């Protein structure tokens, strides 16, 4: 089963998950008042909106079997 998300999806108020398209979509970022982004593809997707005071936590993860994954403990404000 191949299910692809195009853009961003609201998980709950203030929490979204999205793909590269969402990360580059200024209308989505501004419209949803996004001010913090976790970029897990920092090697492929640049931190596009730093000039707009969006704060980034950037990881350079790769989609392969040798990639070490981290358990993230995230506090939402």
NORZI-V351421 format. One record per residue. RES is the residue in three letters. SS is DSSP state (A for helix, B for strand, O for the rest). BURIAL is b if it has 16 or more other ideal C-beta (glycine too) atoms within 10 Angstrom, else e. Layout:
BEGIN
res: [RES & RES]
ss: [SS & SS]
burial: [BURIAL & BURIAL]
END
This chain:
BEGIN
res: [UNK & UNK & UNK & UNK & UNK & UNK & UNK & UNK & UNK & UNK & UNK & UNK & UNK & UNK & UNK & UNK & UNK & UNK & UNK & UNK & UNK & UNK & UNK & UNK & UNK & UNK & UNK & UNK & UNK & UNK & UNK & UNK & UNK & UNK & UNK & UNK & UNK & UNK & UNK & UNK & UNK & UNK & UNK & UNK & UNK & UNK & UNK & UNK & UNK & UNK & UNK & UNK & UNK & UNK & UNK & UNK & UNK & UNK & UNK & UNK & UNK & UNK & UNK & UNK & UNK & UNK & UNK & UNK & UNK & UNK & UNK & UNK & UNK & UNK & UNK & UNK & UNK]
ss: [O & O & O & O & O & O & O & B & B & B & B & B & O & O & B & B & B & B & O & A & A & A & A & O & O & A & A & A & A & A & A & O & O & O & O & B & B & B & B & O & B & O & O & O & O & O & O & O & O & A & A & A & O & O & B & B & B & B & O & B & O & O & O & O & O & O & O & O & O & O & O & O & O & O & O & O & O]
burial: [e & e & e & e & e & e & e & b & e & e & e & e & e & e & e & b & e & b & b & e & e & b & b & e & b & e & e & b & b & e & e & e & e & b & e & e & b & e & b & b & b & e & e & e & b & e & e & b & b & e & e & e & e & e & e & e & e & e & e & e & b & e & e & e & e & e & e & e & e & e & e & e & e & e & e & e & e]
END
